[in-house]
C-alpha cells in the first residue's frame, strides 16, 4: 500500500471534518438570520439563498416491527431505515397504512446557496 496515499487520505478526512464543522456553523447563522427576518429566500451579495422545509420520518423500531405483517419483512428492513421502507412501499410490498403510527415527523430546513 502506498504510504503517501494513506497520508493524503488521512489529511483529507481531517480537512473534511473541519469543513463540515464550519459549514454547520454557517448554516446555523444563515438559518437564524432568515428566521429572524421571516425569509425563505434572499439575495445577498450576488448569491441567492433559499431555505426549503422538509419533513423526514423517524421510525420507532419496536412499533415498526409490530406493524409489519411477518418477520421476513423485518429481516429485509433489519432496522427502521426510511429509504428501505419507502422502497418497499413503492414496490407494493408494504402499504402506507401499515406504517401509520410507527414514525414521527421531524421538520428540517435545507439551505441552498447559488451564485446569481
Secondary structure, 3 states (H helix, E strand, C coil): CCHHHHHHHHHHHHHHHHHHHHHHHHHHHHHHHHHHHCCCEEEECCEEEEEEEEEEEEECHHHHHHHCCCHHHHHHHCCCCHHHHHHHHHCCCCCHHHHCCCEEEEEEEEEEEEEC
